Amino acid sequence: METKMENNNCIETKTSLDTRTKFIRGFSDKTRLQILDCLLEEEKTVSQIVNAIQGNQSNISQHLSCLKGCGIITGRQEGKYVYYQLANQKIKLLLTMFDEALEEVESKVACCEQNETLLPTQGGVEHGA
């Protein structure tokens, strides 16, 4: 992570902050979180993910592409199927840590109206915009 010192404060450069923001956005969608939760224990094909989360295959494929593009998941081809899995153990740990941190503040997050007004509109798939 790039940083620079300014008045004894550590400030991230714009490039580093933009990259972190893109990475965190990869987790900031309900469908993407459902996909990641589905992949926590084992790899799955698109069809298995669609069945598990009862989603639309086209929409899920777009989200898988976003997650893969951001390096959050990987895919491996086996015959005519692509098997998706979390990119590494740190991603799995991060998802677990999100849940643990949420337990501490869940009621406040649920009531937070500020968050809703600051989020981008929920249209199509936003890939690290």
Phi and psi in degrees as a GROMACS rama.xvg file:
@    title "Ramachandran Plot"
@    xaxis  label "Phi"
@    yaxis  label "Psi"
@TYPE xy
-77.6954  135.709  GLU-2
-140.519  162.286  THR-3
-138.979  152.784  LYS-4
-93.0485  131.258  MET-5
-141.949  116.471  GLU-6
51.0981  44.9989  ASN-7
63.0301  12.014  ASN-8
-108.31  141.461  ASN-9
-90.0761  117.18  CYS-10
-121.965  130.22  ILE-11
-72.6504  147.135  GLU-12
-72.2301  160.105  THR-13
-57.8365  -41.0188  LYS-14
-61.3999  -46.5647  THR-15
-64.8063  -42.4637  SER-16
-65.1373  -40.5647  LEU-17
-62.4613  -40.9316  ASP-18
-65.9809  -43.8622  THR-19
-60.673  -41.7297  ARG-20
-61.8165  -44.5492  THR-21
-60.9472  -43.0556  LYS-22
-61.0599  -47.8956  PHE-23
-66.3562  -35.1694  ILE-24
-61.0252  -27.7414  ARG-25
-59.4868  -24.183  GLY-26
-98.6707  -4.68954  PHE-27
-98.806  42.2515  SER-28
-140.898  136.694  ASP-29
-57.6554  -45.9497  LYS-30
-65.4042  -42.3773  THR-31
-63.6254  -38.7879  ARG-32
-65.1747  -38.7167  LEU-33
-62.2517  -42.3889  GLN-34
-62.0781  -47.3448  ILE-35
-62.6538  -41.9161  LEU-36
-60.8566  -38.6475  ASP-37
-64.3004  -30.217  CYS-38
-94.6868  2.8494  LEU-39
-57.78  -41.4358  LEU-40
-98.9189  -30.0924  GLU-41
-158.819  160.664  GLU-42
-71.2857  154.085  GLU-43
-146.848  156.463  LYS-44
-84.1453  168.856  THR-45
-57.1199  -45.4386  VAL-46
-60.1488  -41.4751  SER-47
-64.8398  -38.8361  GLN-48
-66.8987  -45.4616  ILE-49
-57.1024  -46.2515  VAL-50
-65.3496  -40.3598  ASN-51
-66.9603  -39.5197  ALA-52
-106.421  5.2463  ILE-53
53.2855  49.4318  GLN-54
-111.208  -178.234  GLY-55
-90.0755  127.544  ASN-56
-59.0824  -41.49  GLN-57
-62.9749  -46.0849  SER-58
-63.899  -44.5725  ASN-59
-64.4001  -39.5989  ILE-60
-61.0836  -38.8534  SER-61
-64.0643  -42.9243  GLN-62
-67.402  -38.5084  HIS-63
-60.7522  -41.0268  LEU-64
-61.7174  -41.8233  SER-65
-62.5247  -49.1919  CYS-66
-62.0993  -39.6128  LEU-67
-69.4069  -42.3993  LYS-68
-61.333  -32.254  GLY-69
-86.0466  -2.47274  CYS-70
79.7489  14.076  GLY-71
-82.841  -31.577  ILE-72
-128.893  165.558  ILE-73
-128.394  162.312  THR-74
-132.772  142.995  GLY-75
-128.61  135.729  ARG-76
-82.8882  131.858  GLN-77
-138.571  104.305  GLU-78
65.0926  -129.36  GLY-79
-91.1732  1.71268  LYS-80
-107.986  147.516  TYR-81
-109.782  126.745  VAL-82
-101.495  125.142  TYR-83
-101.632  145.54  TYR-84
-150.201  162.668  GLN-85
-61.7551  145.247  LEU-86
-63.2451  -34.8122  ALA-87
-166.563  175.383  ASN-88
-65.6134  -28.5537  GLN-89
-65.5523  -35.4773  LYS-90
-65.1363  -43.9193  ILE-91
-60.5597  -44.0578  LYS-92
-63.5351  -41.4866  LEU-93
-61.1882  -43.4106  LEU-94
-61.8388  -41.1152  LEU-95
-64.356  -41.7582  THR-96
-66.2677  -37.4435  MET-97
-56.07  -47.9424  PHE-98
-63.5099  -41.9636  ASP-99
-65.4165  -41.7951  GLU-100
-67.0745  -38.4094  ALA-101
-62.7688  -37.6828  LEU-102
-53.3841  -34.9656  GLU-103
-73.5729  -27.6609  GLU-104
-129.178  14.2051  VAL-105
-53.9268  -45.1421  GLU-106
-64.5415  -36.9035  SER-107
-69.8783  -41.3052  LYS-108
-63.2274  -43.0073  VAL-109
-60.1814  -32.3854  ALA-110
-94.5184  -3.94195  CYS-111
-73.5715  109.296  CYS-112
-85.0935  -25.1445  GLU-113
-59.5166  -41.105  GLN-114
-57.6242  -45.3075  ASN-115
-61.5146  -39.2389  GLU-116
-74.829  -20.7227  THR-117
-93.0977  -15.333  LEU-118
-74.0374  147.806  LEU-119
-64.769  157.572  PRO-120
-60.4  145.073  THR-121
-88.2993  74.4178  GLN-122
-92.7857  -118.715  GLY-123
-78.9863  -154.112  GLY-124
-84.5922  123.427  VAL-125
-98.6636  109.822  GLU-126
-94.2268  96.8197  HIS-127
51.5996  32.2803  GLY-128
